[in-house]
């Protein structure tokens, strides 16, 4: 006997699971995927003091369009969000951090679609999303990355509701083992990282 069930996950669109006999398949669909360049990405690590682990992401580009209409399917105040940090090189890590809807607020009055802000989260402390600017700050021992070896390239997948914004950080970097990875002005990725 087969059937189809539908669930909504934080920071994703609808997930449809289809069961036919003993076989089950699950597919997560997104309304849109945007491949973007960025200004700067920094990963920090300190094996002796994991609470000092962190990352920051800064994107400033007038051609970016990061903000959909308030109340739309990409509105994190309504649907929540998620940020994922991935590297298959170096130490290897694939860490996702939920950004629940309850901690998001509108920039300006609701309905003006000026942006969104997330605050007081753990380990992601703050996110600011404006039409052409994205800033993310995270810190603490709940972060999963380590920097024993060079992790380049590092992919970042930000999901606002049913929309993905994907970045890749490699190319010209500065790396100090167990301390810091810095990438500046990378090109947009060829694709979003595969879903886990």
C-alpha distance (Angstrom), angle and dihedral (degrees) to the residues before:
residue distance angle dihedral
X1 . . .
X2 3.83 . .
X3 3.78 136.3 .
X4 3.78 146.7 160.1
X5 3.82 126.7 -117.9
X6 3.79 127.5 -172.6
X7 3.82 127.8 -154.6
X8 3.78 133.9 171.5
X9 3.81 117.5 -135.1
X10 3.84 126.4 -160.9
X11 3.78 110.1 -92.1
X12 3.80 94.1 7.5
X13 3.73 138.7 82.8
X14 3.77 125.5 -116.4
X15 3.80 118.9 -39.6
X16 3.80 114.5 -150.5
X17 3.81 119.6 -161.3
X18 3.81 117.9 -165.9
X19 3.79 121.1 -166.1
X20 3.80 121.4 -164.2
X21 3.79 115.1 175.6
X22 3.83 106.1 -52.3
X23 3.81 93.5 -19.1
X24 3.81 123.2 96.2
X25 3.81 126.9 -176.1
X26 3.80 128.2 -176.0
X27 3.81 126.7 -164.3
X28 3.81 128.2 -178.3
X29 3.78 112.9 -153.0
X30 3.79 126.5 -162.4
X31 3.77 126.1 -157.9
X32 3.82 90.8 -138.8
X33 3.80 142.0 -1.3
X34 3.82 119.3 -156.2
X35 3.82 121.3 -164.2
X36 3.79 108.7 -153.7
X37 3.78 141.8 177.9
X38 3.78 118.6 -135.1
X39 3.79 141.0 -158.4
X40 3.80 104.0 -126.2
X41 3.79 141.7 -8.7
X42 3.80 124.6 -173.6
X43 3.80 129.0 -173.4
X44 3.80 118.4 -169.9
X45 3.79 129.8 -167.0
X46 3.79 137.4 176.3
X47 3.83 114.1 179.8
X48 3.80 91.3 -165.7
X49 3.82 92.6 50.7
X50 3.83 110.0 28.4
X51 3.80 91.1 177.6
X52 3.82 87.0 72.4
X53 3.80 91.8 59.9
X54 3.80 111.3 116.3
X55 3.76 150.9 141.5
X56 3.79 137.7 -145.3
X57 3.79 129.7 -165.0
X58 3.81 124.3 -166.9
X59 3.80 124.3 -177.3
X60 3.80 122.9 175.1
X61 3.77 117.2 170.0
X62 3.83 126.6 138.4
X63 3.81 89.3 -148.3
X64 3.82 92.3 61.0
X65 3.77 119.3 102.7
X66 3.78 105.7 -164.1
X67 3.77 101.2 150.4
X68 3.77 124.1 77.1
X69 3.80 123.5 -173.5
X70 3.79 118.3 -62.3
X71 3.79 107.5 -98.4
X72 3.81 92.8 22.5
X73 3.79 127.8 125.2
X74 3.82 91.7 -89.9
X75 3.81 94.6 50.4
X76 3.84 107.9 118.9
X77 3.81 91.6 -164.7
X78 3.79 86.1 67.9
X79 3.80 103.7 27.2
X80 3.80 105.8 24.0
X81 3.79 124.4 -133.4
X82 3.78 143.9 -121.0
X83 3.80 135.5 -148.9
X84 3.80 122.7 -156.6
X85 3.82 126.9 -167.8
X86 3.81 116.2 -162.2
X87 3.81 138.6 -179.5
X88 3.79 126.3 165.8
X89 3.82 90.9 -174.8
X90 3.78 131.9 64.5
X91 3.80 110.8 18.9
X92 3.81 90.0 -14.7
X93 3.81 121.5 -130.3
X94 3.79 139.1 174.4
X95 3.78 111.3 -172.6
X96 3.80 128.9 170.2
X97 3.79 124.5 -165.9
X98 3.80 122.0 -165.0
X99 3.80 117.2 -135.7
X100 3.82 102.7 -161.7
X101 3.79 121.3 -144.4
X102 3.83 92.0 -122.2
X103 3.83 91.2 69.9
X104 3.81 96.3 50.1
X105 3.80 124.5 94.6
X106 3.78 134.7 179.1
X107 3.80 121.9 -103.8
X108 3.80 103.3 -124.5
X109 3.77 122.1 -14.3
X110 3.78 120.3 -17.2
X111 3.79 111.1 -96.9
X112 3.81 96.6 32.3
X113 3.83 92.1 91.0
X114 3.81 93.5 -143.2
X115 3.79 94.4 143.6
X116 3.78 146.9 -79.9
X117 3.80 135.7 -92.2
X118 3.79 130.8 -159.4
X119 3.81 121.8 -164.3
X120 3.80 145.7 171.7
X121 3.79 95.0 25.0
X122 3.82 128.4 144.0
X123 2.98 124.1 -101.7
X124 3.82 91.5 -9.1
X125 3.78 100.4 60.9
X126 3.80 102.2 -177.1
X127 3.80 142.3 2.2
X128 3.80 126.4 -174.6
X129 3.79 119.6 -169.3
X130 3.80 119.1 -175.3
X131 3.81 129.2 161.7
X132 3.84 93.7 -86.7
X133 3.82 103.0 9.6
X134 3.78 135.1 72.5
X135 3.80 125.1 -179.1
X136 3.80 126.4 176.0
X137 3.80 128.5 179.7
X138 3.82 125.5 -175.1
X139 3.79 132.5 170.0
X140 3.80 140.1 167.2
X141 3.77 147.1 66.4
X142 3.82 91.1 -73.4
X143 3.81 88.5 75.8
X144 3.78 111.5 101.1
X145 3.81 106.0 -151.6
X146 3.80 125.5 102.9
X147 3.80 128.8 -169.7
X148 3.79 106.3 -151.1
X149 3.81 88.2 128.8
X150 3.82 134.7 16.4
X151 3.84 107.9 -73.8
X152 3.81 98.4 -166.0
X153 2.91 125.1 177.5
X154 3.80 101.0 41.1
X155 3.80 117.1 -175.4
X156 3.80 123.2 -153.0
X157 3.79 121.1 -162.4
X158 3.82 116.5 -169.0
X159 3.79 114.9 -171.8
X160 3.79 118.8 -165.0
X161 3.78 105.5 -174.6
X162 3.81 105.6 -56.3
X163 3.82 96.4 -14.3
X164 3.83 127.1 91.3
X165 3.80 125.1 -152.5
X166 3.80 110.0 -168.1
X167 3.81 130.5 -165.5
X168 3.79 134.5 176.7
X169 3.80 124.8 -155.6
X170 3.78 119.2 -158.7
X171 3.80 134.7 95.7
X172 3.79 111.4 77.1
X173 3.77 106.6 22.7
X174 3.79 141.9 152.4
X175 3.79 114.7 -135.0
X176 3.79 132.9 -177.2
X177 3.80 114.9 178.7
X178 3.82 114.3 -111.5
X179 3.79 90.7 0.7
X180 3.79 120.3 58.2
X181 3.80 147.4 -4.0
X182 3.82 116.8 -169.2
X183 3.80 126.5 -176.7
X184 3.82 122.9 -178.5
X185 3.79 131.2 -166.4
X186 3.82 98.5 -13.2
X187 3.78 122.5 178.2
X188 3.81 120.6 -106.0
X189 3.81 114.7 -86.2
X190 3.78 122.9 -105.6
X191 3.80 91.2 -122.6
X192 3.79 142.9 -8.2
X193 3.82 114.1 -88.9
X194 3.82 113.0 -90.0
X195 3.77 113.5 -94.3
X196 3.82 114.7 -103.9
